[in-house]
Amino acid sequence: MFISLEGKVAVVTGASRGIGLAIVQELTKSGAHVVAATRRVSGELEEWSKTHSVLIVEADAVTEEGARIVMKETAGRFGQIDILVNNIGATDPRQSVGFQEITDAEWMQMVEINLMSVIRSTRAALPYMIKQGGAIVNIASMIARMPKQSIMANSAVKAAVTNLSKSLAEEFAPQGVRVNTVAPGPTRTAMWEGVLPQDPEEAKRFALNRGISLGRFAEPHEVAELTVFLASDHAAMITGADYIIDGGLVKTIH
Protein backbone atom coordinates (compact mmCIF):
# COMPACT_ATOMS: atom_id res chain seq x y z
CA MET A 1 0.00 0.00 0.00
CA PHE A 2 1.39 3.38 -1.00
CA ILE A 3 0.68 6.08 1.55
CA SER A 4 0.97 9.70 0.47
CA LEU A 5 1.08 12.46 3.06
CA GLU A 6 1.98 15.17 0.57
CA GLY A 7 1.04 18.58 1.91
CA LYS A 8 0.59 17.30 5.46
CA VAL A 9 2.48 18.69 8.46
CA ALA A 10 3.35 16.27 11.24
CA VAL A 11 4.79 16.82 14.71
CA VAL A 12 6.68 13.98 16.41
CA THR A 13 7.78 14.28 20.03
CA GLY A 14 10.65 12.22 21.40
CA ALA A 15 11.99 12.21 17.85
CA SER A 16 15.72 11.79 18.27
CA ARG A 17 16.18 8.04 18.33
CA GLY A 18 14.53 4.63 18.36
CA ILE A 19 10.85 4.49 17.48
CA GLY A 20 10.55 8.29 17.36
CA LEU A 21 13.33 8.62 14.80
CA ALA A 22 11.84 5.79 12.72
CA ILE A 23 8.47 7.59 12.72
CA VAL A 24 10.13 10.80 11.52
CA GLN A 25 11.79 8.86 8.72
CA GLU A 26 8.64 7.05 7.59
CA LEU A 27 6.55 10.22 7.66
CA THR A 28 9.04 12.04 5.45
CA LYS A 29 9.21 9.07 3.07
CA SER A 30 5.45 9.49 2.66
CA GLY A 31 5.91 13.15 1.74
CA ALA A 32 4.98 14.90 4.99
CA HIS A 33 6.76 17.93 6.38
CA VAL A 34 7.90 16.82 9.83
CA VAL A 35 8.68 18.80 12.95
CA ALA A 36 10.93 16.67 15.16
CA ALA A 37 10.73 17.75 18.79
CA THR A 38 13.53 16.60 21.05
CA ARG A 39 15.48 17.73 24.10
CA ARG A 40 18.77 16.62 22.56
CA VAL A 41 19.44 16.20 18.84
CA SER A 42 21.00 12.89 17.85
CA GLY A 43 23.46 12.55 15.00
CA GLU A 44 21.02 10.31 13.14
CA LEU A 45 18.21 12.86 13.31
CA GLU A 46 20.51 15.68 12.27
CA GLU A 47 21.75 13.72 9.27
CA TRP A 48 18.22 12.80 8.18
CA SER A 49 17.11 16.43 8.41
CA LYS A 50 19.79 17.47 5.93
CA THR A 51 18.18 15.52 3.08
CA HIS A 52 14.50 15.51 4.06
CA SER A 53 11.80 18.02 5.05
CA VAL A 54 12.47 17.94 8.79
CA LEU A 55 12.44 20.93 11.10
CA ILE A 56 14.16 20.12 14.39
CA VAL A 57 12.83 21.95 17.44
CA GLU A 58 14.92 21.55 20.57
CA ALA A 59 12.42 21.74 23.41
CA ASP A 60 11.25 19.63 26.33
CA ALA A 61 7.73 18.76 25.22
CA VAL A 62 7.09 17.11 28.58
CA THR A 63 6.61 20.61 29.97
CA GLU A 64 3.68 22.90 29.20
CA GLU A 65 5.99 25.62 27.91
CA GLY A 66 8.00 23.20 25.78
CA ALA A 67 4.88 21.76 24.17
CA ARG A 68 3.60 25.26 23.44
CA ILE A 69 6.90 26.24 21.82
CA VAL A 70 6.89 23.16 19.57
CA MET A 71 3.38 23.81 18.27
CA LYS A 72 3.91 27.55 17.89
CA GLU A 73 7.08 27.01 15.85
CA THR A 74 5.32 24.40 13.70
CA ALA A 75 2.41 26.70 12.93
CA GLY A 76 4.75 29.64 12.36
CA ARG A 77 6.78 27.68 9.81
CA PHE A 78 4.05 25.70 8.04
CA GLY A 79 0.78 27.38 8.97
CA GLN A 80 -0.93 24.15 10.03
CA ILE A 81 -0.67 20.94 12.04
CA ASP A 82 -2.30 17.85 10.53
CA ILE A 83 -0.65 15.01 12.44
CA LEU A 84 0.63 14.70 16.00
CA VAL A 85 2.58 11.68 17.20
CA ASN A 86 3.14 11.65 20.95
CA ASN A 87 6.13 9.38 21.38
CA ILE A 88 7.84 10.63 24.56
CA GLY A 89 8.23 7.85 27.10
CA ALA A 90 10.39 6.35 29.81
CA THR A 91 10.30 3.28 31.99
CA ASP A 92 10.53 2.93 35.76
CA PRO A 93 13.78 4.37 37.14
CA ARG A 94 14.16 1.31 39.38
CA GLN A 95 12.89 -1.95 37.96
CA SER A 96 11.78 -5.07 39.80
CA VAL A 97 11.10 -3.30 43.08
CA GLY A 98 7.93 -4.00 45.06
CA PHE A 99 4.94 -1.68 45.12
CA GLN A 100 5.73 -0.46 48.63
CA GLU A 101 9.22 0.58 47.56
CA ILE A 102 8.10 2.85 44.71
CA THR A 103 8.25 6.42 45.95
CA ASP A 104 5.80 9.21 45.21
CA ALA A 105 8.57 10.95 43.26
CA GLU A 106 9.03 7.87 41.05
CA TRP A 107 5.29 7.61 40.44
CA MET A 108 5.09 11.28 39.52
CA GLN A 109 8.10 10.95 37.20
CA MET A 110 6.23 8.28 35.22
CA VAL A 111 3.06 10.38 35.19
CA GLU A 112 4.91 13.50 34.01
CA ILE A 113 6.90 11.80 31.24
CA ASN A 114 4.42 9.25 29.94
CA LEU A 115 1.03 10.87 30.53
CA MET A 116 1.41 14.62 31.00
CA SER A 117 3.60 14.85 27.88
CA VAL A 118 0.66 13.48 25.88
CA ILE A 119 -1.80 15.82 27.60
CA ARG A 120 0.33 18.93 27.13
CA SER A 121 1.33 18.36 23.52
CA THR A 122 -2.21 17.38 22.54
CA ARG A 123 -3.67 20.42 24.29
CA ALA A 124 -1.16 22.69 22.54
CA ALA A 125 -1.77 21.14 19.10
CA LEU A 126 -5.56 20.87 19.11
CA PRO A 127 -6.34 24.57 18.44
CA TYR A 128 -4.44 24.22 15.15
CA MET A 129 -5.76 20.74 14.28
CA ILE A 130 -9.47 21.37 14.73
CA LYS A 131 -9.31 24.03 12.00
CA GLN A 132 -9.02 21.36 9.31
CA GLY A 133 -9.13 18.02 11.12
CA GLY A 134 -6.26 15.63 11.51
CA ALA A 135 -4.88 12.60 13.29
CA ILE A 136 -3.23 12.04 16.65
CA VAL A 137 -1.33 8.82 17.29
CA ASN A 138 -0.19 8.17 20.83
CA ILE A 139 2.58 5.62 21.30
CA ALA A 140 1.48 3.58 24.29
CA SER A 141 2.58 0.01 25.04
CA MET A 142 1.31 -3.54 25.20
CA ILE A 143 1.97 -3.38 28.97
CA ALA A 144 -1.19 -1.26 29.16
CA ARG A 145 -3.03 -4.54 28.52
CA MET A 146 -0.55 -7.00 30.01
CA PRO A 147 1.02 -5.20 33.00
CA LYS A 148 4.49 -6.14 34.18
CA GLN A 149 5.10 -6.09 37.91
CA SER A 150 8.76 -5.22 37.32
CA ILE A 151 7.73 -1.92 35.70
CA MET A 152 4.53 -1.37 37.61
CA ALA A 153 4.37 2.43 37.41
CA ASN A 154 5.02 2.54 33.68
CA SER A 155 2.38 -0.17 33.10
CA ALA A 156 -0.26 1.77 35.03
CA VAL A 157 0.50 5.07 33.33
CA LYS A 158 0.55 3.57 29.82
CA ALA A 159 -2.93 2.21 30.54
CA ALA A 160 -3.95 5.77 31.38
CA VAL A 161 -2.62 6.95 28.00
CA THR A 162 -4.73 4.33 26.22
CA ASN A 163 -7.80 5.31 28.23
CA LEU A 164 -7.24 9.04 27.66
CA SER A 165 -6.87 8.47 23.92
CA LYS A 166 -10.31 6.89 23.71
CA SER A 167 -11.87 9.86 25.52
CA LEU A 168 -10.08 12.30 23.20
CA ALA A 169 -11.29 10.33 20.19
CA GLU A 170 -14.86 10.66 21.40
CA GLU A 171 -14.67 14.37 22.17
CA PHE A 172 -12.93 15.56 19.02
CA ALA A 173 -14.48 13.29 16.39
CA PRO A 174 -17.04 16.00 15.50
CA GLN A 175 -14.13 18.33 14.64
CA GLY A 176 -12.60 15.69 12.36
CA VAL A 177 -9.68 14.85 14.65
CA ARG A 178 -9.01 11.13 14.96
CA VAL A 179 -7.11 9.73 17.97
CA ASN A 180 -5.61 6.23 18.13
CA THR A 181 -2.89 4.44 20.05
CA VAL A 182 -0.10 2.15 18.91
CA ALA A 183 1.01 -0.34 21.53
CA PRO A 184 4.42 -1.83 20.76
CA GLY A 185 5.80 -4.87 22.46
CA PRO A 186 9.56 -5.36 22.85
CA THR A 187 11.22 -3.44 20.01
CA ARG A 188 14.83 -3.59 18.87
CA THR A 189 16.06 -0.21 20.14
CA ALA A 190 19.10 1.00 22.07
CA MET A 191 17.52 0.07 25.41
CA TRP A 192 17.96 -3.63 24.51
CA GLU A 193 21.62 -3.33 23.49
CA GLY A 194 23.72 -5.75 25.49
CA VAL A 195 20.62 -7.75 26.43
CA LEU A 196 19.20 -9.00 23.13
CA PRO A 197 21.53 -11.64 21.66
CA GLN A 198 23.17 -10.81 18.32
CA ASP A 199 23.12 -14.38 17.02
CA PRO A 200 19.83 -14.87 15.10
CA GLU A 201 19.04 -18.27 16.61
CA GLU A 202 19.82 -17.11 20.13
CA ALA A 203 17.75 -13.97 19.55
CA LYS A 204 14.84 -16.14 18.39
CA ARG A 205 15.04 -18.33 21.52
CA PHE A 206 15.28 -15.17 23.64
CA ALA A 207 12.06 -13.82 22.11
CA LEU A 208 10.20 -17.14 22.26
CA ASN A 209 11.13 -17.57 25.91
CA ARG A 210 9.44 -14.23 26.59
CA GLY A 211 6.24 -15.35 24.90
CA ILE A 212 6.63 -13.56 21.56
CA SER A 213 4.94 -15.98 19.15
CA LEU A 214 6.75 -14.75 16.03
CA GLY A 215 10.11 -15.33 17.70
CA ARG A 216 11.58 -11.88 17.28
CA PHE A 217 11.39 -8.31 18.53
CA ALA A 218 9.67 -5.66 16.44
CA GLU A 219 11.83 -3.35 14.38
CA PRO A 220 11.35 0.42 14.90
CA HIS A 221 10.35 0.89 11.25
CA GLU A 222 7.50 -1.61 11.68
CA VAL A 223 6.04 0.42 14.54
CA ALA A 224 6.58 3.55 12.43
CA GLU A 225 4.79 2.10 9.41
CA LEU A 226 1.72 1.29 11.51
CA THR A 227 1.81 4.82 12.93
CA VAL A 228 1.96 6.36 9.45
CA PHE A 229 -0.98 4.24 8.33
CA LEU A 230 -3.10 5.45 11.25
CA ALA A 231 -2.12 9.05 10.50
CA SER A 232 -3.12 8.72 6.85
CA ASP A 233 -6.43 8.91 5.02
CA HIS A 234 -6.30 5.13 4.58
CA ALA A 235 -7.37 5.01 8.24
CA ALA A 236 -10.04 7.70 7.86
CA MET A 237 -12.68 5.48 9.53
CA ILE A 238 -10.49 4.49 12.48
CA THR A 239 -10.59 6.38 15.76
CA GLY A 240 -10.48 5.37 19.42
CA ALA A 241 -8.62 2.18 18.53
CA ASP A 242 -5.58 0.60 20.16
CA TYR A 243 -3.29 -1.32 17.82
CA ILE A 244 -0.97 -3.86 19.43
CA ILE A 245 2.23 -4.64 17.51
CA ASP A 246 3.99 -7.25 19.63
CA GLY A 247 4.46 -10.41 17.56
CA GLY A 248 1.72 -12.22 19.48
CA LEU A 249 2.95 -11.52 23.00
CA VAL A 250 -0.49 -10.49 24.30
CA LYS A 251 -2.57 -13.65 24.12
CA THR A 252 -5.92 -12.37 25.39
CA ILE A 253 -8.73 -10.44 23.74
CA HIS A 254 -9.52 -7.05 25.33
C-alpha positions as CSV (number, residue, x, y, z in Angstrom):
1,M,0.0,0.0,0.0
2,F,1.4,3.4,-1.0
3,I,0.7,6.1,1.5
4,S,1.0,9.7,0.5
5,L,1.1,12.5,3.1
6,E,2.0,15.2,0.6
7,G,1.0,18.6,1.9
8,K,0.6,17.3,5.5
9,V,2.5,18.7,8.5
10,A,3.4,16.3,11.2
11,V,4.8,16.8,14.7
12,V,6.7,14.0,16.4
13,T,7.8,14.3,20.0
14,G,10.6,12.2,21.4
15,A,12.0,12.2,17.9
16,S,15.7,11.8,18.3
17,R,16.2,8.0,18.3
18,G,14.5,4.6,18.4
19,I,10.9,4.5,17.5
20,G,10.5,8.3,17.4
21,L,13.3,8.6,14.8
22,A,11.8,5.8,12.7
23,I,8.5,7.6,12.7
24,V,10.1,10.8,11.5
25,Q,11.8,8.9,8.7
26,E,8.6,7.0,7.6
27,L,6.6,10.2,7.7
28,T,9.0,12.0,5.4
29,K,9.2,9.1,3.1
30,S,5.4,9.5,2.7
31,G,5.9,13.1,1.7
32,A,5.0,14.9,5.0
33,H,6.8,17.9,6.4
34,V,7.9,16.8,9.8
35,V,8.7,18.8,13.0
36,A,10.9,16.7,15.2
37,A,10.7,17.8,18.8
38,T,13.5,16.6,21.1
39,R,15.5,17.7,24.1
40,R,18.8,16.6,22.6
41,V,19.4,16.2,18.8
42,S,21.0,12.9,17.9
43,G,23.5,12.6,15.0
44,E,21.0,10.3,13.1
45,L,18.2,12.9,13.3
46,E,20.5,15.7,12.3
47,E,21.8,13.7,9.3
48,W,18.2,12.8,8.2
49,S,17.1,16.4,8.4
50,K,19.8,17.5,5.9
51,T,18.2,15.5,3.1
52,H,14.5,15.5,4.1
53,S,11.8,18.0,5.0
54,V,12.5,17.9,8.8
55,L,12.4,20.9,11.1
56,I,14.2,20.1,14.4
57,V,12.8,21.9,17.4
58,E,14.9,21.6,20.6
59,A,12.4,21.7,23.4
60,D,11.3,19.6,26.3
61,A,7.7,18.8,25.2
62,V,7.1,17.1,28.6
63,T,6.6,20.6,30.0
64,E,3.7,22.9,29.2
65,E,6.0,25.6,27.9
66,G,8.0,23.2,25.8
67,A,4.9,21.8,24.2
68,R,3.6,25.3,23.4
69,I,6.9,26.2,21.8
70,V,6.9,23.2,19.6
71,M,3.4,23.8,18.3
72,K,3.9,27.5,17.9
73,E,7.1,27.0,15.8
74,T,5.3,24.4,13.7
75,A,2.4,26.7,12.9
76,G,4.8,29.6,12.4
77,R,6.8,27.7,9.8
78,F,4.1,25.7,8.0
79,G,0.8,27.4,9.0
80,Q,-0.9,24.2,10.0
81,I,-0.7,20.9,12.0
82,D,-2.3,17.9,10.5
83,I,-0.6,15.0,12.4
84,L,0.6,14.7,16.0
85,V,2.6,11.7,17.2
86,N,3.1,11.6,21.0
87,N,6.1,9.4,21.4
88,I,7.8,10.6,24.6
89,G,8.2,7.9,27.1
90,A,10.4,6.4,29.8
91,T,10.3,3.3,32.0
92,D,10.5,2.9,35.8
93,P,13.8,4.4,37.1
94,R,14.2,1.3,39.4
95,Q,12.9,-1.9,38.0
96,S,11.8,-5.1,39.8
97,V,11.1,-3.3,43.1
98,G,7.9,-4.0,45.1
99,F,4.9,-1.7,45.1
100,Q,5.7,-0.5,48.6
101,E,9.2,0.6,47.6
102,I,8.1,2.8,44.7
103,T,8.2,6.4,45.9
104,D,5.8,9.2,45.2
105,A,8.6,11.0,43.3
106,E,9.0,7.9,41.1
107,W,5.3,7.6,40.4
108,M,5.1,11.3,39.5
109,Q,8.1,10.9,37.2
110,M,6.2,8.3,35.2
111,V,3.1,10.4,35.2
112,E,4.9,13.5,34.0
113,I,6.9,11.8,31.2
114,N,4.4,9.2,29.9
115,L,1.0,10.9,30.5
116,M,1.4,14.6,31.0
117,S,3.6,14.9,27.9
118,V,0.7,13.5,25.9
119,I,-1.8,15.8,27.6
120,R,0.3,18.9,27.1
121,S,1.3,18.4,23.5
122,T,-2.2,17.4,22.5
123,R,-3.7,20.4,24.3
124,A,-1.2,22.7,22.5
125,A,-1.8,21.1,19.1
126,L,-5.6,20.9,19.1
127,P,-6.3,24.6,18.4
128,Y,-4.4,24.2,15.1
129,M,-5.8,20.7,14.3
130,I,-9.5,21.4,14.7
131,K,-9.3,24.0,12.0
132,Q,-9.0,21.4,9.3
133,G,-9.1,18.0,11.1
134,G,-6.3,15.6,11.5
135,A,-4.9,12.6,13.3
136,I,-3.2,12.0,16.6
137,V,-1.3,8.8,17.3
138,N,-0.2,8.2,20.8
139,I,2.6,5.6,21.3
140,A,1.5,3.6,24.3
141,S,2.6,0.0,25.0
142,M,1.3,-3.5,25.2
143,I,2.0,-3.4,29.0
144,A,-1.2,-1.3,29.2
145,R,-3.0,-4.5,28.5
146,M,-0.6,-7.0,30.0
147,P,1.0,-5.2,33.0
148,K,4.5,-6.1,34.2
149,Q,5.1,-6.1,37.9
150,S,8.8,-5.2,37.3
151,I,7.7,-1.9,35.7
152,M,4.5,-1.4,37.6
153,A,4.4,2.4,37.4
154,N,5.0,2.5,33.7
155,S,2.4,-0.2,33.1
156,A,-0.3,1.8,35.0
157,V,0.5,5.1,33.3
158,K,0.6,3.6,29.8
159,A,-2.9,2.2,30.5
160,A,-4.0,5.8,31.4
161,V,-2.6,6.9,28.0
162,T,-4.7,4.3,26.2
163,N,-7.8,5.3,28.2
164,L,-7.2,9.0,27.7
165,S,-6.9,8.5,23.9
166,K,-10.3,6.9,23.7
167,S,-11.9,9.9,25.5
168,L,-10.1,12.3,23.2
169,A,-11.3,10.3,20.2
170,E,-14.9,10.7,21.4
171,E,-14.7,14.4,22.2
172,F,-12.9,15.6,19.0
173,A,-14.5,13.3,16.4
174,P,-17.0,16.0,15.5
175,Q,-14.1,18.3,14.6
176,G,-12.6,15.7,12.4
177,V,-9.7,14.8,14.7
178,R,-9.0,11.1,15.0
179,V,-7.1,9.7,18.0
180,N,-5.6,6.2,18.1
181,T,-2.9,4.4,20.0
182,V,-0.1,2.1,18.9
183,A,1.0,-0.3,21.5
184,P,4.4,-1.8,20.8
185,G,5.8,-4.9,22.5
186,P,9.6,-5.4,22.9
187,T,11.2,-3.4,20.0
188,R,14.8,-3.6,18.9
189,T,16.1,-0.2,20.1
190,A,19.1,1.0,22.1
191,M,17.5,0.1,25.4
192,W,18.0,-3.6,24.5
193,E,21.6,-3.3,23.5
194,G,23.7,-5.8,25.5
195,V,20.6,-7.7,26.4
196,L,19.2,-9.0,23.1
197,P,21.5,-11.6,21.7
198,Q,23.2,-10.8,18.3
199,D,23.1,-14.4,17.0
200,P,19.8,-14.9,15.1
201,E,19.0,-18.3,16.6
202,E,19.8,-17.1,20.1
203,A,17.7,-14.0,19.5
204,K,14.8,-16.1,18.4
205,R,15.0,-18.3,21.5
206,F,15.3,-15.2,23.6
207,A,12.1,-13.8,22.1
208,L,10.2,-17.1,22.3
209,N,11.1,-17.6,25.9
210,R,9.4,-14.2,26.6
211,G,6.2,-15.3,24.9
212,I,6.6,-13.6,21.6
213,S,4.9,-16.0,19.2
214,L,6.7,-14.7,16.0
215,G,10.1,-15.3,17.7
216,R,11.6,-11.9,17.3
217,F,11.4,-8.3,18.5
218,A,9.7,-5.7,16.4
219,E,11.8,-3.4,14.4
220,P,11.4,0.4,14.9
221,H,10.4,0.9,11.2
222,E,7.5,-1.6,11.7
223,V,6.0,0.4,14.5
224,A,6.6,3.5,12.4
225,E,4.8,2.1,9.4
226,L,1.7,1.3,11.5
227,T,1.8,4.8,12.9
228,V,2.0,6.4,9.5
229,F,-1.0,4.2,8.3
230,L,-3.1,5.5,11.3
231,A,-2.1,9.1,10.5
232,S,-3.1,8.7,6.9
233,D,-6.4,8.9,5.0
234,H,-6.3,5.1,4.6
235,A,-7.4,5.0,8.2
236,A,-10.0,7.7,7.9
237,M,-12.7,5.5,9.5
238,I,-10.5,4.5,12.5
239,T,-10.6,6.4,15.8
240,G,-10.5,5.4,19.4
241,A,-8.6,2.2,18.5
242,D,-5.6,0.6,20.2
243,Y,-3.3,-1.3,17.8
244,I,-1.0,-3.9,19.4
245,I,2.2,-4.6,17.5
246,D,4.0,-7.3,19.6
247,G,4.5,-10.4,17.6
248,G,1.7,-12.2,19.5
249,L,2.9,-11.5,23.0
250,V,-0.5,-10.5,24.3
251,K,-2.6,-13.7,24.1
252,T,-5.9,-12.4,25.4
253,I,-8.7,-10.4,23.7
254,H,-9.5,-7.0,25.3
